[in-house]
């Protein structure tokens, strides 16, 4: 059975773009080996990440993510079974909404939902954002 896990965190203030790019490339390689798919979204000094895969594997990954010094204040939004993958073709998709919202109105909708996630740790706004993002990047 496939599970999904979604969390939000605060990026380290001095985190460099090169560090983020390196993290994404490393994640793509590791995720491919472990059968994990998902997306990492950057928005207003936050990360929101959705990962999909074996329930034990993604929960173990989340435990490692919580210890990563590139962010803090990690809040689990959901961990639940998933009927089918939303990011089947993406070992680790990445979007910086601070940039994308200026390119496309659909990404602006995502940013409005993420404002609710950031302020209220809103589970449903997080789910809606991830579903919308999966349709925008595939």
N, C-alpha and C positions, 0 to 999 in steps of 0.2 A: 504494500500500500504506500502511496505517495502522501507525504505531509508537507505542509508549508509553515514557515515561521517568518514573522515580520517583527522588526524592532525599529525604534527610533533612538538616536543618540545625538550628542553635541560634539561637533568636530573640534579638535584641538585648534586653538586660535592661530598658532604659527605653522599649521600643517601646509606643506608645500604641494603645489599641483603635481610635481614630479613624484612625491611620496604617494599621492592618490593613484597616479598612473601605474606606478610600480605595484601597489597593492592590487589593483584591478588585474594586471597581467599575471601576477602570481596566483590570484584567485581563479582566474580562467583555467589555468593549467591544473591546479589541485581539484577544482570542481569537476572538470571533465573526467578525471580518474575516479572520483567518488560518486559520479552520477548526480551531481547537484546542478540545478539551474536557478536563475534568479536575476535580480536587478538591484543595483545600488544607485540611489537617488541622492543628489546633493541639493540642499535648499536652505537658504538663510542660516548658514553655519551649522546645519544639521545633516545627518545621514538618516535615510530611511532605507532599510534593506529588506527585501523579500527573497527567501531562499526556499527551494523545493527539492525534495528527495526522500531518501529513506529516513524514517522518523528518528532513529537512533543517531544516524550520521549527522543530520542537520542540528539535532540538539547538542551533540558533542561539539560541533562547529560553533554554535552559539556560545557555549561555555568558554571557548577560546576567544571569540570575538569580544566578550565582556571584559577580558583582561588586556585587550589591545590598547596601547597607550596613545593611539592616534585619535581616540575619542573618549568621552566620559558620559555619565548619566544615561546609561543604556537601559531602555524600558521595553520590555516585551509587549507587543501589541496583540499577537496571536500565535498559536501553535496548534494546528488542527489538520485533520485529514483533508485531502484535496482530490476531487474527482479526476481532474486532468491538469497537467502542467499548464501554467500561463506563459512560461518562458522556455518552452521546449527546445527552441533553437539557440538559446543563449546560456552559456555556462556562467557568464556574468555580464549582463547588459549594464550600461552605465549612462546616466543622464544627469547633467547639471541643470536643474530647472531655473537657476538664476540667469542662465544664458538662454535656454530653450523657450522661456515664456515670451521673449521678445521676437521669436521666430514664428510662433504658431499659436492661435487662439486656444486649441485643445490643451496645450501645455499650461495655459493660463488657468483653465479649469482645475488642473492638477494642483497648481499652486494654491488655489483657494481651499481645496480640500486639505492640503498639507498644513495650512495655517491652523486649521482645527486640530489636526494631529499634534502639532507642536504645542499649542496652548492647552489642550485638554487630554492629550494622549488618547485621542479618540480612535477606538478600534474600527468602527464602521467607516470613518473617513479614510483611514489607512487602507482598508480593503477596497473601497471605491477608487482610491488613487492608484493602487496596484493594478486593478482591473483595467482602468482607463489607460494606464501606461502600457500594459501588455498589448492593447489594441493599437497604440500609436507607434510602437517601434517594430512590430512584426511585419 
